[in-house]
Amino acid sequence: MCKQQKALVAPLSLAIAGLFVTAETASADCFDSVDTDSSGAVSYTEFIAAADGACDALVLDQIFDDADVNADGELNCEEFAKAAMDVDGCQP
C-alpha cells in the first residue's frame, strides 16, 4: 500500500474500472486492476479506459495531468490514488 494511502483517515468510496473500494485499498486492488500491462504504473491510456464515462474527457485529461506530479506520463501508486479520488468526485 502507498504511504499516502496509509495516511488517509476517512474512508472514501472510489468507483473506477467498475471497482468499488475504500481509499485504504485503492492502491492494492484498484491500481493493480487498472495497470493492465503490469508495468507498475498506470499509463494515460489505461487511466482513460478505466475511467471511461466517469467524467467529461477534458476533465479526465486535467485530472491525469494534475495527478502526474513528476510529469513522466504515467501515474505511480500515490499519483493514481489522487487521480482516483478526483474521478470519484466527477459528475458525468
C-alpha positions, 0 to 999 in steps of 0.5 A: 500500500502507498504511504499516502494511502496509509495516511488517509483517515476517512474512508472514501468510496472510489468507483473506477474500472467498475471497482468499488473500494475504500481509499485504504485499498485503492492502491492494492486492488484498484491500481493493480486492476487498472495497470493492465500491462503490469508495468507498475504504473498506470499509463494515460491510456489505461487511466482513460479506459478505466475511467471511461464515462466517469467524467467529461474527457477534458476533465479526465485529461486535467485530472491525469495531468494534475495527478502526474506530479513528476510529469513522466506520463504515467501515474505511480501508486500515490499519483493514481490514488489522487487521480482516483479520488478526483474521478470519484468526485466527477459528475458525468 
